[in-house]
Amino acid sequence: LVGRFPVTVIPNCLETDVYRPLSEQEIDERLSVAIEQNPALNVVKHAAGEKAAKPLILYGAMNAATDRRKGFTYLLSALQLLDKQGLEADLIVFGASESDLPMQLERINVHFVGYISDTDTLVTLYNLADVMVVPSLTENLSCAIMESLSCGTPVCCFDIGGNSDMVEHQVNGYLAKEKDSKDLAQGIRWCLDNNKDGSLSATARQKVMDNYTIERVGKLYAELYESILNTQ
């Protein structure tokens, strides 16, 4: 129906001065404030203290128990596989409770911190994580992926929807085959093994700075409006 009309795709933008890499001092200060408001975040402080020994995996789980499109079953299968392979890690889950998403794992400790409404706390969680996992089966331009990358945290997700616009396979994260728990597990492991020098973090942040800043997206809108005016 619209084949004869010009089509322009302009992405969402992000406040990159808010969603950004934090110093260790900033992380400590923000976490201390957050714990006062949400004691459940104490587990995050403990996990962060052990980060040198065990990696930290982050997962946001809004409506994951009731919405199959969130892909929780694939994440659980991937974690069970990594658990059997001997991966020792901490999994931080926000947006859901243990009763919503029961997980029984031996070597991967699962910590539920509830709903996070404070942006500073969310940014702190992104910064603490070694990898963010987004196992959704449908996505347009995921805010969670963009936010995580902007904080310098690589993302492992399925190669669906707009995910490949943001995640470059084995450059700033890992694009797993759709509905493939084994590949999702491999992607999580790959991100953990290949960011020890911080290269994935650097490219993750740069991807957002090159494409999704307010200034960059604003310029795209300005160019579109100018092109329309010039054809009148």
C-alpha positions, 0 to 999 in steps of 0.5 A, spaced: 500 500 500 505 504 501 510 502 496 510 508 492 511 512 498 518 514 500 520 510 507 525 513 512 527 509 518 529 513 524 530 510 531 529 511 538 534 515 542 537 515 549 539 519 554 547 517 553 549 522 559 544 518 564 545 511 561 553 511 561 559 507 564 560 509 571 566 509 576 567 504 581 566 510 586 559 512 583 557 504 583 558 504 590 555 510 592 549 509 588 548 502 590 548 504 598 543 509 596 539 504 593 539 499 598 536 503 603 530 504 599 530 496 597 534 492 602 533 486 597 539 489 593 544 487 598 545 481 594 547 485 589 552 488 593 555 481 595 555 479 588 559 485 586 564 483 591 565 477 588 565 479 581 572 478 580 571 470 582 564 469 579 561 473 573 554 477 574 549 476 569 543 480 568 536 479 566 530 483 566 523 479 567 517 484 566 511 479 565 516 473 563 511 468 567 505 470 563 508 472 556 511 467 552 514 472 548 519 474 553 522 467 552 523 465 559 523 458 558 529 459 553 533 463 558 532 457 563 534 452 559 540 456 557 542 457 564 541 449 566 545 447 560 551 452 563 550 450 570 551 443 568 557 445 564 560 448 571 559 455 570 559 459 577 555 465 576 550 470 579 544 471 576 540 478 578 533 478 576 529 485 576 522 486 575 519 479 577 519 475 584 522 468 585 515 465 586 514 468 579 520 465 576 522 459 580 529 456 578 533 451 581 540 451 579 546 448 583 552 453 581 549 459 578 546 463 584 539 467 582 537 473 586 531 477 585 531 484 586 524 486 585 521 492 580 526 497 579 523 504 578 529 508 579 533 510 573 540 511 577 539 504 580 537 501 573 544 504 570 548 501 576 545 494 575 547 495 568 554 497 570 555 491 575 553 486 570 558 482 565 552 481 560 545 482 559 541 477 557 534 479 553 531 472 550 525 475 547 522 472 541 519 479 539 522 486 539 522 492 535 528 496 538 529 494 545 530 499 550 533 494 555 538 492 549 540 500 548 540 501 555 545 496 557 549 497 551 550 505 553 552 503 559 558 498 556 555 492 558 555 487 552 548 483 550 546 476 548 539 476 545 536 472 539 537 474 532 530 477 531 526 484 530 531 490 531 536 486 535 541 486 530 540 493 529 543 494 535 547 488 537 553 486 532 554 479 533 561 478 536 562 485 536 558 488 542 554 482 544 552 475 541 546 474 536 543 467 538 539 463 533 532 464 534 529 459 540 535 456 540 537 455 548 544 452 546 546 457 542 543 462 547 548 459 552 553 459 548 552 466 547 552 468 554 559 464 555 562 467 549 560 474 552 563 472 559 569 469 556 571 475 551 570 481 554 576 481 559 580 486 556 573 491 556 573 491 548 566 489 548 564 494 553 567 499 549 564 497 542 557 497 546 558 504 548 560 506 541 555 503 538 550 507 542 554 514 541 554 513 534 547 511 532 542 513 538 544 519 542 539 525 542 543 529 537 544 524 532 536 522 532 534 529 532 539 531 526 535 525 522 529 528 524 531 535 521 534 532 515 527 529 514 523 535 515 528 539 510 527 534 505 520 534 505 520 542 505 524 542 499 520 538 495 514 542 496 
